[in-house]
Amino acid sequence: MGTIGVLARFAALPAEHITFYRLFLGAICLLLYMLSTAKRTQILHRPSKRTIINGVLLAAFMVFYIQAMNYTSMANAVMLIYLAPLLCAVIAHFIFSEKLNLLNAIVIVLALIGFAMMMEFSISFSGSADESLGLFYGVLSLLSYSGFMLINRKPSECTPYQSTLVQLLVGALCMLPFVLVSSKTPTIIQGYWLIAIGILPGFIAILCAVKALRNLPSVTFGTVAYLEPVAVVCFAWGLFGETLNMMQLLGCSFIIFAGVAQGVLSNKVKV
C-alpha cells in the first residue's frame, strides 16, 4: 500500500487517472491470476450489495487520498488516513462485539494526541487554502477507508478473490467517467508507472488487505497496516526531501505505537 504515494508522484497524473488505472489494471491482473488457477470457477457469481458499495468506497478513499497528497505532504496525508484503524476499532466495539477495554481506550486517546502533534495542534500547517483543502481531502479519505475496512470485516459468503474482483471493477467504473471527460492522455513513461501502480498497490495490496480483513480483528489488521505510514515517511524523506520537525516525529511515533498496542492488547484478550 505504501508504494502508491511514490508511484503517484512519479506518474504525475490527476488523482482520478491514478485511481482508475490502479483499480482497472489491478482487476485485470486479478482476473488473469484467477483464470490461470483453480479459482477460475469463482469468477462468475452474483455480487452482494455491500460488496458493490465497498467498491465505491474503495475508489473514494483512493482518490481522496491522492488528492490530499497533492495539497499537503505525503506524511500528513498518510497519518490522517491511518487514524482509520483506530476509528474502526471503536466502531467494531459496537457492531462486531470486538470489545474495547480501558487500555484500548487509552491507546486510542494516545493516537489522537499524536495526530494533534502531527498537525502541530493546528488545523493547517501554513494557513494556506491548499493546505486546508489537503486536510479536507484527508478527512474524506479517512471516512471512506474506515467504511471499506468495516464492510470487508463483516463475514461474507463470497471468497476474498470474488470480493476483491468486484470491488476493483466497481471502483474502476466509478472513476471511468472522470477519465473519459479528461483531456489528459498518459505518455509512454507514465504508462510504465501506471502498470506498476496496477500491479503493486492495486492487485497485490488490495487482495492481501481483503484476505487479511477476513481473518483478523479490526485492531489487529490496523497493527499490521501501520507499517504503511512508516514506509511512506521513509519514502518521503529519501525520495522527495520532505522533513518533519521534532513535534511531528513524536506525534508520528505516538500514532504508530498506538496502532501496535491495539493489536497486542487484542491478542492478549484472545489468549
N, C-alpha and C positions, 0 to 999 in steps of 0.2 A: 504493500500500500504506500509506503514511504517514498517510492520512486516517482509517483505521479507529479509531485511538485517540481522535481528536477526536469523530468521529461517534458512537462507542460511549458516550462520556461524555455527550453531549447527548441520546442516545436514552434513557439511564438505565434500561436493561433488563438482566435477568440475562444472563450470558455465553452460555448455551445459546440464548436467543432471538436475540441478536445474530448468533451463528454460523449458526443455521438460516436466518434471513432473508437474510443475506449470501450464503449458498450457494444457497438456493432461488430468490431473486429474480435472482441472478446467472445461474443456469441458464435461467430464463425469458427474460432479456434475450439470452443467447447463442442460445437456440432461435429466438427471433424474428428475430435477425440472420441466422442460417443459413437460415431459411425465406424471407427476403426477398432472398437472394443465390443464386448458383450452388452454394453449399455445402449446399443442402438435400438433395442426394443423399448426403451424408456422415452424415446424422442416424441412419438405421437401419443398425446394424452390430453385430457381436459384440465386446463389450469384452474386453480381455485381463485376466487375473487381477491382474497388477501394477497396472493402471490402477484397478481396484476397490480394491485395497489402498491405493493412493495417495489415493483419495477419503476413506478412513477417516483416513489421516494428515493430510489437509488439514483435516478437521473437528477433529481432535485438536489440532493446533498452533494453530488459531484460538481454540478455546475456552480452552485453557490460557493463551494469550497475553492474552486479555481478562481471565481470572481473575487473572493476575499483575498487571495494571494496576489491578484492584480492591483489591489488598492492598499494592501498592508503587507508586512513581511511574512515570509513563509512560516517563521517560528510563531508569530502571533496567530496566524490562521490555523495552524495545526493544534496549538494549545487550546484554542477556543473550541474547535470541533471535538477535541478529546476530553471535554467535560461530559460528552455524551455517555460514556460507560458509567460514570458516576450518577448521572441523571437516570439512566436505565436501571441502575441498582435500586434507586429509590422507588421508581415506578413498579419494578418487578416485585418489590416487597408487598405491594398491594394487589397486583393482578396475577402473579405467578406463585405467590406464597414463598418467595425466596427471602426469608425473614432477615431483617437488619437488626442488630443489637446496638448497644450503646457505643461499642468500639467502631462498628461500621459507620455510625452517625458522626463520630469524632473525625474519622479519616475523610469523610465527605466534606466536613467543615474545613479541614486542613487543605483539601484540594481547592475549595472556593477561595480560601485565603491566598493560596499560591497563584490562582488565576488573577486575583486582585493585584498581587505584586507584579505579575507579568504585565498587567495594564498600567503599572505604576500608580495604582489607586486612582486612576482617571479613566474617563470614557474613551479618550483618544490620546495618543502619544503627542501628536503635533497640533491637534486642534483643527487640522485641515478638513475640508469636505471629503477628500479622497479617503483619509484615514477613518473617518466616521462611517463612510459607505462600506469600507472594507470590514469594519466591525459588524455592521448590519448584515452583510452577506455571511459573515462568520456565524452569527446567531441563527440565521436561517439554515445554514449547513448543520449546525448543532441539533436543531429540532428535527430536521428531516433524517439525519443519521440515527438519532435516537429512535424514531419510528421504524426505520429499517431494521435496526437491531432487535427491537421488541417483537416485531411481527415474525422475523425469522426464528426468534427464540420459541415461539409457540409451536407445539407439536403439529406435524402435518403428515398427511398420507403420501404426499409427493416425496420423491427422493431428493437429496441435495442437488443432484445433477439436473433434475427436471425443474426444480425451483430456480436454480441459477440461470438455466437457459431461458426460461420465461421472463425472469426479471431483467436479464440483459437485453432481450429483444424488445420488451415493453419500454424499457428506458431509452433504447435507441430510437424507437418510433416516436417517443415524446420529443426527442431532440431533432428529428429529421426535418420538420417544417422550418425550424430556425436555420438549419444548414442550407436548405434549398433556397431560401429567400436572401441568403448572404451572397455577396459578390466575391467573397474571398475564396480563392482556389489554392489548395496546398501545392507547394513546389515539390520537386523530387526529394530534396533533402528533408523537407518537412514530412514527406510521406514515410521516410525511414523512421523518424521519431514517432509518428502515429502508429506504425506497426509495432514498435516497441511498447507503446502505451497499451495497445490492444492485447498484447501477449502478457506483459508483466502485471501492471495494476488492473488490467481488465480481466482476462481469462483466469490466470493463476490466483491472483489475490482475492478476487470476489468468490471464486469457487471454494477456496480454502476457508474464507470467512463464513460462508453459508454452512459449510460442513462443521466448522468449529462451533457455531452458534447452536447447531442441533444437539451437540453433545456436552456443552459447557454451560454452567450458570452464567448469568449476565455479568456478575462481578468478576468471575474467573476469566471470561473472554476479554473483559476490559483490561485485566492484568497483562495478558499477552499482547493486546493491542497497543499498550503503552510503549512498546518498542518503536512504534512508528514516529512519535514526536521526537524521540531521541535521535532516530535516523535523520529526520527532516532537519533538526537543528544542526546536526553534523554536516549534512549536505549544504545547508545554507552558509555555514562558516567556510567550508572548504572550497565550494564552487562559486559562491556569489558574494563572499566577503561581508555577509550580514553578521552583526555582532549584537550581543546582549550585555547590558550592564549588570552589576553585581546583584541588584534587587531582582531583576528579571531572571537571572540564573538561579537565584534562590527560590523564586516562585515556581520556575520550571521544575526544580528538584522536588518541591512540595507536591506538585501535581503528580509527578511520576511515582513518588513514594506512596502517595495516597492510593493510586491505582494498584500498585503491587501489594500494599497492605490489605486492600479489599479482597484480593484473591487468596492471600494467606489466611485471612480470617474465615473465608468461605470454606476452604479446605479443612480447617480445624473443626468447623461445625459438622462437616460430613463425617470426619473421623469419630 
